[in-house]
Amino acid sequence: VQLQASGGGLVQAGGSLRLSCAASGWDFSAFVMGWYRQAPGKQRELVARITSTGSTNYADSVKGRFTISRDNAKNTIYLQMNSLKPDDTALYYCNVADIYWGQGTLVTVSS
């Protein structure tokens, strides 16, 4: 099982980024998938999750700015991040079934 995250980078406050996470080695269409993040000196926290049927939940800090989606045919999830803030700076990790983790992609938001 492999999770390959991509799409991170450096962006100015107010900008947008789109993260992708492609899963391989198994059919994850029946499982919940999600994005977590860990900022320097802080614990890893949930950003957004999406079930196999498309139900979503978000951290309060990103509601209205981030959108999680999935393409089951591609075993891929996405995180569209708009109106980014410096506090969004973190390593972003994708997760499948609360078990498997990707390697993380760095998002840096400058003020």
Buried (B, 14 or more C-beta within 10 A) or exposed (E): EEBBBBBBEEBEEEBEBBBBBBBEEBEBBEBBBBBBBBBEEEEBEBBBBBBEEEEBEBBEEBEEBBBBBBEBEEBBBBBBBBEBBEEBBBBBBBBBBEEBBBEBBEBBBEE
